[in-house]
Amino acid sequence: MTSILAAALVAAWAAIVVLFLGYSALLGQIRELKSGQPTGGGVSHPELAAPSAVGRTVALVVASGCATCAEVLPAWLTLVPQLADVGHRPVLLSIDNSTGWAEHGAETFMLGSELSAPLLLAYQPALLLFDESGAIVSAEPVGSALGLQEYCAPLLGLVSS
């Protein structure tokens, strides 16, 4: 009987340690999210590097099975020349390698398979900003065409040198 109780006590302490470690990891992730820092994990995407230190690569990440992605695409297509005019590099990125975006009017787009490192996002569409080294500066979920325009408005106010 004593050995059964001892084994149960050891198992209970082991479970407590595992729960504590899991909780610590969860708190670390919450702190990272609250800090507002991008969660790119130090991964760089040189193919998405911004054209200069002033401009950014502005990437709209879309997926073929996403209805909202198809909804925001016309707004994106109107923003592309405006973003380019102020010194940014607009990129439509098909994360699931779908080439069907050409049928919706996108003249140029990049496939997820062309990236040097995987881009792991839990949501599409997303608006990502990359700096001149190809590191993610920010990642925002885009819920509508209006949301896309609101996220791009400050970018259009930037003056390139």
C-alpha positions as CSV (number, residue, x, y, z in Angstrom):
1,M,0.0,0.0,0.0
2,T,2.9,2.4,0.8
3,S,4.5,1.8,-2.6
4,I,1.2,2.7,-4.3
5,L,1.0,5.9,-2.3
6,A,4.6,6.8,-3.0
7,A,4.1,6.2,-6.7
8,A,1.0,8.4,-6.7
9,L,2.8,11.1,-4.9
10,V,5.7,11.0,-7.4
11,A,3.2,11.1,-10.3
12,A,1.4,14.0,-8.8
13,W,4.6,16.0,-8.3
14,A,5.7,15.2,-11.9
15,A,2.3,16.4,-13.1
16,I,2.7,19.6,-11.1
17,V,6.1,20.3,-12.6
18,V,4.8,19.7,-16.1
19,L,1.9,22.1,-15.5
20,F,4.2,24.7,-14.1
21,L,6.5,24.5,-17.1
22,G,3.6,24.7,-19.5
23,Y,2.2,27.7,-17.6
24,S,5.6,29.4,-17.7
25,A,5.8,29.0,-21.5
26,L,2.3,30.3,-21.9
27,L,3.1,33.4,-19.8
28,G,6.2,34.0,-21.9
29,Q,4.1,34.0,-25.1
30,I,1.5,36.3,-23.6
31,R,4.2,38.8,-22.6
32,E,5.6,38.6,-26.1
33,L,2.2,39.4,-27.6
34,K,1.6,42.2,-25.2
35,S,4.9,43.8,-25.9
36,G,3.7,44.5,-29.5
37,Q,6.9,43.0,-31.0
38,P,6.4,40.9,-34.1
39,T,6.6,37.1,-33.5
40,G,8.7,36.4,-36.5
41,G,11.2,34.6,-34.3
42,G,14.2,36.3,-35.9
43,V,13.4,34.7,-39.3
44,S,14.3,36.8,-42.2
45,H,12.8,36.7,-45.7
46,P,15.4,38.4,-48.0
47,E,13.1,38.0,-51.0
48,L,10.6,40.3,-49.2
49,A,13.2,42.9,-48.1
50,A,12.1,46.5,-48.3
51,P,13.6,48.7,-51.1
52,S,15.1,51.1,-48.6
53,A,15.3,52.0,-44.9
54,V,12.5,54.5,-45.4
55,G,10.1,52.4,-47.4
56,R,8.7,49.0,-46.5
57,T,7.6,45.9,-48.3
58,V,3.9,45.8,-47.7
59,A,2.6,42.2,-48.2
60,L,-1.0,41.2,-48.3
61,V,-1.0,37.5,-47.5
62,V,-3.9,35.6,-49.0
63,A,-5.2,32.0,-49.3
64,S,-7.4,30.5,-52.0
65,G,-10.0,29.1,-49.5
66,C,-10.4,32.5,-47.8
67,A,-13.6,34.4,-48.7
68,T,-12.3,37.6,-47.0
69,C,-9.2,37.4,-49.1
70,A,-11.3,37.6,-52.3
71,E,-13.2,40.5,-50.7
72,V,-10.2,42.6,-49.9
73,L,-8.3,41.9,-53.2
74,P,-10.0,44.8,-55.2
75,A,-9.1,47.3,-52.5
76,W,-5.5,45.9,-52.5
77,L,-5.3,46.3,-56.3
78,T,-6.3,50.0,-55.9
79,L,-3.7,50.5,-53.1
80,V,-0.8,48.9,-55.0
81,P,0.1,51.9,-57.2
82,Q,-0.4,54.3,-54.3
83,L,1.9,52.4,-52.0
84,A,4.5,52.2,-54.8
85,D,4.3,55.9,-55.4
86,V,5.4,56.7,-51.9
87,G,8.3,54.3,-51.9
88,H,6.9,51.1,-50.6
89,R,7.1,47.7,-52.3
90,P,3.6,46.1,-52.5
91,V,3.5,42.3,-52.7
92,L,0.5,40.0,-52.9
93,L,1.6,36.7,-51.3
94,S,-0.4,33.5,-52.0
95,I,0.5,31.5,-48.9
96,D,-1.1,28.3,-50.2
97,N,0.6,28.6,-53.7
98,S,-2.6,29.3,-55.5
99,T,-2.2,30.9,-58.9
100,G,-5.9,31.8,-59.1
101,W,-5.3,35.4,-58.1
102,A,-4.5,36.3,-61.7
103,E,-8.2,35.5,-62.5
104,H,-9.2,38.1,-59.9
105,G,-7.1,40.8,-61.5
106,A,-3.8,40.5,-59.7
107,E,-1.1,41.0,-62.3
108,T,1.8,40.0,-60.1
109,F,2.0,37.9,-56.9
110,M,4.4,35.7,-55.0
111,L,3.8,32.1,-54.0
112,G,4.5,30.9,-50.5
113,S,6.8,28.2,-51.9
114,E,9.1,31.0,-53.2
115,L,10.0,32.1,-49.7
116,S,13.3,31.1,-48.2
117,A,11.7,30.4,-44.8
118,P,8.2,29.3,-44.0
119,L,5.8,32.1,-43.1
120,L,3.6,30.8,-40.4
121,L,0.4,32.8,-39.9
122,A,-2.8,31.7,-38.2
123,Y,-5.0,34.1,-40.2
124,Q,-5.5,35.3,-43.7
125,P,-5.8,37.9,-45.1
126,A,-2.9,39.5,-43.2
127,L,-1.0,42.7,-43.9
128,L,2.7,42.3,-43.2
129,L,5.4,44.9,-43.2
130,F,9.0,43.9,-43.8
131,D,12.1,46.1,-43.3
132,E,15.2,46.3,-45.5
133,S,16.6,43.1,-44.1
134,G,13.4,41.1,-44.8
135,A,12.5,40.9,-41.1
136,I,8.8,41.2,-40.2
137,V,8.1,44.6,-38.6
138,S,4.4,44.1,-38.1
139,A,1.6,41.6,-38.9
140,E,-2.0,42.6,-38.7
141,P,-5.1,40.6,-39.5
142,V,-7.2,42.2,-42.2
143,G,-10.9,41.6,-41.7
144,S,-12.3,43.7,-44.5
145,A,-11.5,46.0,-47.4
146,L,-12.1,49.0,-45.1
147,G,-9.7,47.5,-42.5
148,L,-7.1,47.1,-45.2
149,Q,-7.5,50.7,-46.2
150,E,-7.2,51.8,-42.6
151,Y,-4.0,49.8,-42.1
152,C,-2.5,51.3,-45.3
153,A,-3.5,54.9,-44.6
154,P,-0.5,55.7,-42.4
155,L,1.8,54.0,-44.9
156,L,0.5,56.3,-47.7
157,G,1.3,59.3,-45.5
158,L,5.0,58.5,-45.4
159,V,7.3,60.5,-47.6
160,S,10.2,58.6,-49.2
161,S,13.5,60.3,-49.6
